[in-house]
Amino acid sequence: MTEWTGAICPNDSNGLAEGRNSGETEMTKLTTFNPTRRGLLMAGGAGLLTAALPSYVAAQGAPIKIGFQLHRTGIGASYGRWYERTAQAALKLINDGGGINGRPVEMLFEDDATDPARGAEVVDKLTQSDGCDVVMGTLFSHVVIGSAPRAGELKVPYLVCSEGYHVASGMLNRWTLQPGITDVRSQIASMAPWVSANLGKKVTMIFPDFAFGHDHRDFFTAAMAAQGGEVIAQIAIPPTETSFTRYFAQIPAETEVLYHVMVGPAVLTFVKELGEFYGSGAKPQIFGFIDSLEAVDTATPGLEFLEGTHFWEAHNRVKPADAGEHEAAYRAAVGVDDNGASVSDAADVATYSHMFSTWETLFAIKAGMEASGYAGIADRQKFVEAMEAMTDMPYGIERPQGAKVFNGKTHQVFGTQNISQVQGGKLVRVHQTSMADGAYEDAVDYTTMSF
């Protein structure tokens, strides 16, 4: 397949380079359905949409409306900004290629303040007031859990970009799906054997005290036990915490591996204070989820102690030498350089290991609507059933993070994971798991549930 180099300019006038449109309000509507002949020809050459020009001619009539539940404010704001930017880039690519089922696609962004109660209100507004066909985009697990019941009541497809095990666990409903990013249970199953074999057996865990962190606590503890290891201490920290040193005193002296995952606006403070706590003396092996450093430059002064430590990444922030053929085109589309920062501001580091999920979810929506012949809200059930029938999701511009397999029974996608090491202040991939490494037994079959 031909690479889409140059098909989208990250500095075009639709606001991709900055990630926002001027005059943006709490709810933003975006269509960006203005393809040039050059863009269409490049789309056709890529093979993503083999009849791009004819599709554009036919793409008329009422647009398909996709509601985006966005963490524009609150503890998820750093993610929300890049989720919005990435979704806009994917939307432009889809519309430049002819839209969905010959119709242009419009995206409406609504801030949920990273709050579960507000999240349910956003789902309601996007569905009932704004007339969206589907709703997507939610990251933080407590917001997903607080919003999914309302989506079920409204019978609107709700496609989340989270990571929590809440979807595959069966605690939600048939209208909720996660086709664009793997969950914590799979991520941990993939990586625990490597951590145990390479870093140590006695682990202390530091995690945020809400559903996402509890998934880490429960699944990593079990995974280490299966490897003959042991979690000797679990330290839960409120995700709104701003000072962390007092928690570090709880780390047992016999700790061989310190496992950390932290979220929220104070992640830089967290890692800096961790470095100050250990100073230049002896410290355990450190393994973190990149959530603790999303949107933070690993070369930031005060983070020198991270040299040689390891992180989980879903999508490598620093472009690997053997990156897939579509990686360059994806980075150009979202306006990110090879170090994972904005092309317009090297200090603006992307939430690169998560934001691809919005791109891949939007392309999954496109595939589901085309497979179901989606024509309007009366076809929402047909759309969910078409999604449930999906299995193989091959690597391509639609899935720049990598190939995946969708489990229609659990509504959860599976893929590969990466372990990176900080070398010279940069994240360098040292291990990639197989898709099979992250497999686990189904806990639910949503297809047997009624709509």
Buried (B, 14 or more C-beta within 10 A) or exposed (E): EBBBEEBBBBEEEBBBBBBBBEEBEEBBBBBBBEBEEEBBBBBBBBEBBEEBBBBBEBBEEEBBBBBBBBBBBBBBBBBBBBBBBBBBBBBBBBBBBBBBBBBBBBBBBBBBBBBBEBBBBBBBBBBEEBEBBBBBBBBBBBBBBBBBBBBBBBBBBBBBBBBBBBBBBBBBBBBBBBBBBBBBBBBBBBBBBBBBEBBBBBBBBBBBBBBBBBBBBBBBBBBBEEBEBEBBBBBBBEBBBEEBEEBBEEBEEEBBBBBBBBBBBBBBBBBBBBBEBBEEEEBBBBBBBBBBBBBBBBBBEEBEBBEEBBBBBBBBBBBBEEBBBBBBBBBBBBBBBBBBBBBEEEEBBBBBBBBBBBBBBBBBBBBBBBBBEBEEBEBBBBBBBBBBEBEEBEBBBBBBBBBBBBBBBBBBBBBBBBBBBBEEEBBEBEBBBEBEBBEBEEBBBBBEEEE
